[in-house]
Amino acid sequence: MPAPRTYVDVHILHTVPPANLNRDDQGNPKEAYFGGVRRSRVSSQAWKRATRRHFTERLPEQDLATRTRRVAGALAERLREGTALDADQSARLAGALLAPLKIRAGKKAGDTAYLLFYGRRQLETVAALVRDRAAELVALDDKALAAAMESLPIQEAFTSGHPLDVALFGRMVADLPALRVDAAVQVAHALSTHAVELEFDYFTAVDDEASKGQETGAGMIGTIGFNSATLYRYASVGLHQLRHNLDTDEDAVRGVQAFVSSFARSVPSGYGNSFAHRTLPSLVAVAVRSDQPVNLVSAFEDPVAPSAGIAAESARRLAREHSTAVRLWGDAPDHAAVCHAFDDASPASGPLADAFGTPVAFPQLLTGLGDHLGAVIARSAVPAAR
């Protein structure tokens, strides 16, 4: 019997000053039309990468994954550790180990045809399958070496023991369904809650040496597109899928907490040195549901007016949309919590309390979420399926 469905919805309001977080093919901030007006947009891929980089900086390197075409080269390096193999021998053995997976080769020697997302411990597991016999195996001819590889559990090494980032964000290998890992996380494109106009920063750079010679004018002239916005950000984590992808339920609860923390605290780094745009959200709300994920972006189809106090009005609308959805559909969340920066005098304070409960500090939000998910798992009495 599969684990019951449990979705953790994360709703964030995040005000960003002038910035170019995620550029388009013209180098300008990405945009989208929504509700009939142009909005600032940050792609889901950009914020997922920022999130993954945030929590990878806080976890042991061996517990993480890497995404690369150079998996054969990485495996060859592992094989040289603790063996007497030279570079050519380790490369040949690495190629033989990967051959049973039937991963298509890339254009460059040692590369795969596409990026492969794998755990560092998984690669070590593969290397350990042959490290004690490395000298014996490389002495075999190609046919005998290939036959020896067929009996090893190489595929199993890549389909178990997934690190947190693979378990959360999944892995797609188009021509090898056995290596696919269904993502536990869905991330929406972030959209501004209000209309946004693209602006340009005209800048010059002075040639220090030229100025000594009394030369006038700039050494360089350019422009950078930017905008500023209060963004609505949304993501959903399927606890049941994460339990399936990971080895233990305890890892699954910690994984949800790690994702929510890093998703809230991360910011894409585009033009970071030019704009120093890192800010913290003004609101983070979580809702645990057993029916389906619910994105509340429709709260902002009618764009917030610039005169309204954008962040506070956005929070009020978000709370109202959540309460309306619960009233109309009858699908109240099993658990809800909110952390926000609006004081009791703010018009958003009352609606937020009605929708998500009394506000708490962010560490308390994570602790309460973890306690609730632990109780959900305990009630299910179903071990994580493999």
TAJO-V912370 format. One line per field, one symbol per residue. ss: DSSP state (@ for helix, = for strand, . for the rest). phi: phi as a letter, one per 30 degrees, with the letter a starting at -180 (. if undefined). Layout:
ss=???
phi=???
This chain:
ss=......=============...=.....=.====..======.@@@@@@@@@@@@@....@@@.====..@@@@@@@@@@......@@@@@@@@@@@@@.....=......=...====@@@@@@@@@..@@@@@@@@...@@@@@@@@@...@@@@@.....@@@@@@.=.....@@@.=...===..===......=======..@@@@@.......===================@@@@@@@...@@@@@@@@@@@@@@@@@......@@@@.......=======.......@@@@.....@@@.@@@@@@@@@@@@@@@@@@@@.....======......@@@@@@@@@@.....@@@@@@@@@@@@@@@@@@@......
phi=.ddddbccdbcbcbccdeabdadcdcicedbadaiibdcdbbdddddddddddddddcbeedcccbcadcdddddddddddibcddddddddddddddeddidddddceiccdadccbdddddddddddbedcedddddddedddddddddcdddddccbiddeddddcibcbecbedcdbdddccbdddbddbdbcdbbcdbbbcddddddcidcjddababbdaabaccccbbbcdeddddddcdbdddddddddddeddddddbecehdddbhcdbcddabbbbcbccadbdcddecedddddddieddddddddddddddddddcicdddababbbccddddddddeddddbjddbdeededddddddddddddddhbdedc
